[in-house]
Amino acid sequence: MSAKNIVKLALLSSRQFSRSSAVSSTEVAAGYKQLKHIQAKFQKPDGKPVFLKGGPMDNVLFMATCVLCLVGVAGMGKLIYQLSYPSKPAEE
């Protein structure tokens, strides 16, 4: 046997070991139905953006993100003001 034939044989045998067993068309994995239910919930046209469709915790996280962004913008405004109008040094 040549090396070329050995490589072909190894590839063919590895494919047979890596294949899963055939599943009948009526059998559905347990997590598949749950996944389809979650996908349907996110695709429902209810007017909400997708990042708020996860429930109340999504709303809390979104509001916390908005508050942190406002705090950051206010801090940048304060920094720009302080750098634009430096305080005068104390005279002795």
Helices and strands as residue ranges (DSSP letters): H 3-18, H 30-43, G 50-52, H 56-84
